[in-house]
Every structure is written in C-alpha cells, then in structure tokens.
Amino acid sequence: MFKLLNFIRSHRRPVLFLCDMLLWNLSYYISFVFHRGRFSLEGVEAPFLTGLAALNISFAAVFCIFRLYNKMWRYADTEDFFYAAIASLAANLVFMSSMIITGSIDHSLAIHSSVYIINALMSTLFVILFRIIYRLSKILERRNLAHKAKKRLMIVGAGEGALSVLSELSKTPGNEYIPVCIVDDDKEKLHRRIAGVTVAGTTYDIPKLCDELGVEVILFTISQISINDKKRILDTCANTHLEVKIIPNIYNLMTSGVPITSSIRNVEVDDLLGRESVVFDTEKYGKYLVGQTVLVTGGGGSIGSELCRQIASLKPKHLIILDIYENNAYDIQQELIRKHGSDLSFEVQIASVRDKKKLEHIFKTHDIDVVFHAAAHKHVPLMETNPEEAVKNNVFGTLKLVEVADKYHVKNFVQISTDKAVNPTNVMGATKRICEMLIQMMGHKSKTNFVAVRFGNVLGSNGSVIPLFKEQIRTGGPVTVTHPDIIRYFMTIPEAVSLVLTAGSIAKGGEIFILDMGEPVKIKVLAENLIRLSGYKPHEDIKIEYTGLRPGEKLYEELLLNEEGITKTDNKKIYVGKPIEFNTEALFRNLKNLYYAAYKNDKDAVESLIADIVPTFKHATNENAELPPIDE
C-alpha cells in the first residue's frame, strides 16, 4: 500500500489523466443508457464505439491544450474550477463537431443530440466534482498531518482562562497545540466538556492522565489561586518531565485585547517561589516621581533597566539613564523609544560614576530630583581577584555620587544594596556594606533623603544562576552547583524594583529597607526544578555537578546584622533595619587610606583596610572547602 501511494505521488499527472478519462468515458456510457432506458448497447455498438474513440481523442487533446494537468489542484480556487468547466464544455464541442464532420451521427439526429447534451453536462459535472473532491482530500490530509505535528495539550483549570484559550485555538488552526483534556479540582466540573474538550480529572490526576493521553505540553491557566496550591500543582506538572507553560495575568489579558496564546510562556522558577509577589502600588507610592527629573545609574543593567521601565510609566518630567556600558544603554534606549515614543522625555549619558567631573556636569545641567544608584561591580568571584576595582567603583563611585547629589540638593537618593553586605565574607559584599554606611552617614547630615535598599538574589539578572542553569541545560548539562546545601533568598526583577521605588517614597533619611523575601531556596532544588520544567529528569537526563564553594561565598546569606533588628513600615512586605552607630571620623580616615591603596593596586592593603572599616567582614577564600557526602 505504501509503495502504491508513493507511485501515485510520483506519477501524479498520468494518474490524474487516467481518472479524467475514466470519468468522461463513464459519462458517455451513462448518457447512452439514459437515452435508451436500458443498460444494453445492443444494436448501437458500432456508433457507440466510434463516438467513444472520437470522445477520448477530443477530450485528451482539449485538456492538454488547456494545460489542465499543469495546475496544482490541491491549491485550486474558484477560477481554476471554472477553467476546468470551460475545458470540458470545449472538449464536448470538439467531440460533437468531429462527429458531424465525419458523418458519424445517425440519421435520427434529434435522438442522438440528446446523448451529446447529456454527456456534456455529466462529463463537466464529473470533471469539476473530481477536482473538488481531490482538493478537499488534500485539505483533510494536511489537517491530519498538522494534527499529528501538533503538541498534545493538557489545560490546568476549567475556568475563563481555559475557555479563552480553547476559543482562540479553534479560531487559529495554524497553532501548534491540540487540546486533549482539562483538569480542575472543582468536582462539579468533572466529566463535563468545555468547547468540546473534556474535564477528565483533578490536578491530582495529572501524572496518570499525561501517561494515558500522551500529553506533551501542560498549560496552567488558573489566575485566582493560593500560592501554596499553585506551587503544589506546578511541582506536580514539573515531575511529569513534560513541557510546562503558563499564562500570566489571564484577566488582564482578556480585557486588553492581546491574543491569549501569544502570551503563553514557559513556567519559570520564580513561579515556584512559594510566596506572593511584591507589587508596586503606583497610586500610593509612585506620586513622588511624577513630573520629576530622575537619574538612574547603571540604567542599562538588570535592575537599572527595569527601574527605567517602571519610572517611564510614572510620567517623570525627564529621565536620565547613566551607564558606562554602551550596549546595555542602547538596548534600554531603543526599548523606551518603541514603547513611549515622544511621550517620554529622556536621555542616555555614557559615563562612569567614578568620573566626578562628568557627574558635576550632569547635575549642574539638570535639576535632578531623584537618584537611583544601581551602578556597581557585583560578581563575587571576579571581585575576589580584583578587590581594588570593587573599591574604586562600588565605594568611591558611590561616595562621589553621594557628594554631588548632596551638593545639588537632590530630594531622594536610593542606593541599591545586597544581602551579601550582611556579615560579608567577600570583597563585593564588604564594599556594599561600606556604601550602606555612607548612606547612613549622609542621611543624618544632609537635607537629601539618603536610603539603601537591601535584597537577595534577583532571578534572571545578569550573572545570576538561572540564565547559567538554562544555558547548561540547553547544551545537555551538566548543571553546576557549588554546594548541595547552599541556600539563597530570591526575588524577581520587578519585585526588586518595586522595593526600590517604594523605599524612595517612604524615605526619611539614613534607613536600610529590607524586603520580606519568604523562605530561602536551596540552589540544588532550584536546579532540579529548572531541569524538570525543561522536560528532563534531574540526575538522569541532565547531571548535576557540585564544584565547591567559590572564593568568598557563603552557604547562606543573611538579611540583617545582629545589631540591626527590624521595624515595620506601612508596606507589610518592607521593613527597616535599625541603623548601627559607627565613628564617622574613623570611617573617613580609613576611606582616605583605602583610596590610595586601591589606586596603587595594593590588593593586600585593600583587603586589610576593608576589614578595618567593616568589623563584620570575615574574608573566606573557600580554597579548601570540602563537600559533605551527597545524599541524592
């Protein structure tokens, strides 16, 4: 059968011609039968055979002249079918003319003419019907092939989200999914159908249904759900080792007019954090940015660019994006132009926060109201081998910016800090702690509200573990984790920026704001979940290798120093760390010595002086850190 189909496909034109020949011969025979009222051709064999020969010659010649077999009938339209009908009628005309010219028509012309008329109608009908059927068969064949190529989709949630997805999928037959079942924990919906798709079970049945129905992709569509239930369901989906996707903010999408299927995305690890996201209340906390001139340093980085996005939507008077790395600055510039056009007044300054003269020029030229300081060297291992650069950029870049902001009477100054500044074991964390001390010091003596914002690791930021893990998974592994017991606090980039913007609005001067980040996450578990969400089995399809703690790295990060303590703010997700007293004169004396050591590139002196400034700095090289036995 397979060989026959291949033969037909490779000899399409001859096969199509033979089918046409069969049809016009059949129509000629039926016209005789219809005229005589019986199937027998007794007494008319000779004229029938003569006419049959003339018929085949006429039709074959005309159909070839009309080039009917050069057309691709699988893509035929109305014009093509009309053209085929004209060819058939022309062939009948040639056939009848040839019979008249050769004198082959009987003396009983009135009787025989009815045969030719019937034949003309029937042969034309047969030729058109044959091509219509052929066209429809190819459409069905392509549809079946498309269905086979489509991914079998399970939808989680039998609510408005599922209905919207199913409706859109039915309207766009070219999509890549074919829904095979829905799951929902509402018992009243079980075994009912939504847009032709059955609610086949609950979320607890996901593994069983995936096996039974050959599911290839799981789509999570539930919008109103508790964090714990969402995490449980997504964990179950991840354990199937299938591709898991999600539609975020389903109700916003339904009212925005944006196609639902266009916002389907992969489930990310931040969907599994197990806590409510921190959302910036623009009406309550964003007013202080409306109509203001705002400067964002490090504006092309992960945090800086998101700051620019959210600030741009708050209608500032003017936005200044400052970054030393032109490529990142260009990217955010083009993005803001595309999104806001002439509605947003902004500019990009390529400069370093180390360059005080350039900072003076910018502040003198613009009446800057608010500064968000996100420019910093942040990669822990790199700063361990380049401590003098961490000091030059993080400490003295911040000091110069703080001094200029104070001189030009900026209203609010928000410093981006990190949980690595708490009891730091690495140079980067220690330099950020010095920056916090500068902010606290300036907050007490300046009219500018200087504050720092401290948070943990940011999912998806430049240099974070998630992009690294994704690239390692994409290339087949292994995924590298420094230690099986290492844990970190995590937050998303929008959450980090929400905290920063909120801190700016409630700043009084000298505070260190801290986000309630929920429970810390084991990096090993994070890696395993990411492998599962990518459709693989951890430790089997993708290996996990433990490489040992890097220089300066801790097993866990802290958000508070022992002496700090916390107090609540109006925002239940944000706390304020109690400022720690320190000797300002000693700080400036040590900073002066640190400056000379850094610019002499004396690494030993730099580290020693950092320890003098930050008493909690316990430098750990981790060169001989041993991994404990690993229990998989």
C-alpha positions, 0 to 999 in steps of 0.5 A: 500500500505504501509503495502504491501511494508513493507511485501515485505521488510520483506519477501524479499527472498520468494518474490524474489523466487516467481518472479524467478519462475514466470519468468522461468515458463513464459519462458517455456510457451513462448518457447512452443508457439514459437515452435508451432506458436500458443498460444494453448497447445492443444494436448501437455498438458500432456508433457507440464505439466510434463516438467513444474513440472520437470522445477520448481523442477530443477530450485528451487533446482539449485538456492538454491544450488547456494545460489542465494537468499543469495546475496544482489542484490541491491549491485550486480556487474558484477560477481554476474550477471554472477553467476546468468547466470551460475545458470540458464544455470545449472538449464536448464541442470538439467531440460533437463537431468531429462527429458531424464532420465525419458523418458519424451521427445517425440519421435520427439526429434529434435522438442522438443530440440528446446523448451529446447534451447529456454527456456534456453536462455529466462529463463537466459535472464529473470533471469539476466534482473530481477536482473538488473532491481531490482538493478537499482530500488534500485539505483533510490530509494536511489537517491530519498531518498538522494534527499529528505535528501538533503538541498534545495539550493538557489545560490546568483549570476549567475556568475563563482562562481555559475557555479563552484559550480553547476559543482562540485555538479553534479560531487559529488552526495554524497553532501548534497545540491540540487540546486533549483534556482539562483538569480542575479540582472543582468536582462539579466540573468533572466529566463535563466538556468545555468547547468540546474538550473534556474535564477528565480529572483533578490536578491530582490526576495529572501524572496518570492522565499525561501517561494515558493521553500522551500529553506533551505540553501542560498549560496552567491557566488558573489566575485566582489561586493560593500560592501554596496550591499553585506551587503544589500543582506546578511541582506536580506538572514539573515531575511529569518531565513534560513541557510546562507553560503558563499564562500570566495575568489571564484577566488582564489579558482578556480585557486588553485585547492581546491574543491569549496564546501569544502570551503563553510562556514557559513556567519559570522558577520564580513561579515556584517561589512559594510566596506572593509577589511584591507589587508596586502600588503606583497610586500610593507610592509612585506620586513622588516621581511624577513630573520629576527629573530622575537619574538612574545609574547603571540604567542599562543593567538588570535592575537599572533597566527595569527601574527605567521601565517602571519610572517611564510609566510614572510620567517623570518630567525627564529621565536620565539613564547613566551607564558606562556600558554602551550596549546595555544603554542602547538596548534600554534606549531603543526599548523606551523609544518603541514603547513611549515614543515622544511621550517620554522625555529622556536621555542616555549619558555614557559615563562612569560614576567614578568620573566626578567631573562628568557627574558635576556636569550632569547635575549642574545641567539638570535639576535632578530630583531623584537618584537611583544608584544601581551602578556597581561591580557585583560578581563575587568571584571576579571581585575576589581577584580584583578587590581594588576595582570593587573599591574604586567603583562600588565605594568611591563611585558611590561616595562621589555620587553621594557628594554631588547629589548632596551638593545639588540638593537632590530630594531622594537618593536610593542606593541599591544594596545586597544581602551579601553586605550582611556579615560579608565574607567577600570583597563585593559584599564588604564594599556594599556594606561600606556604601550602606554606611555612607548612606547612613552617614549622609542621611543624618547630615544632609537635607537629601533623603539618603536610603539603601535598599537591601535584597537577595538574589534577583532571578534572571539578572545578569550573572545570576544562576538561572540564565547559567542553569538554562544555558547548561541545560540547553547544551545537555548539562551538566548543571553546576552547583557549588554546594548541595546545601547552599541556600539563597533568598530570591526575588524577581526583577520587578519585585526588586524594583518595586522595593526600590521605588517604594523605599524612595517614597517612604524615605526619611533619611539614613534607613536600610529597607529590607524586603520580606523575601519568604523562605530561602531556596536551596540552589540544588532544588532550584536546579532540579526544578529548572531541569524538570520544567525543561522536560528532563529528569534531574540526575538522569537526563541532565547531571548535576555537578557540585564544584565547591564553594567559590572564593568568598561565598557563603552557604547562606546569606543573611538579611540583617546584622545582629545589631540591626533588628527590624521595624515595620513600615506601612508596606507589610512586605518592607521593613527597616533595619535599625541603623548601627552607630559607627565613628564617622571620623574613623570611617573617613580616615580609613576611606582616605587610606583605602583610596590610595591603596586601591589606586596603587593596586595594593590588593593586600592593603585593600583587603586589610583596610576593608576589614578595618572599616567593616568589623563584620567582614570575615574574608573566606577564600573557600580554597579548601572547602570540602563537600559533605557526602551527597545524599541524592 
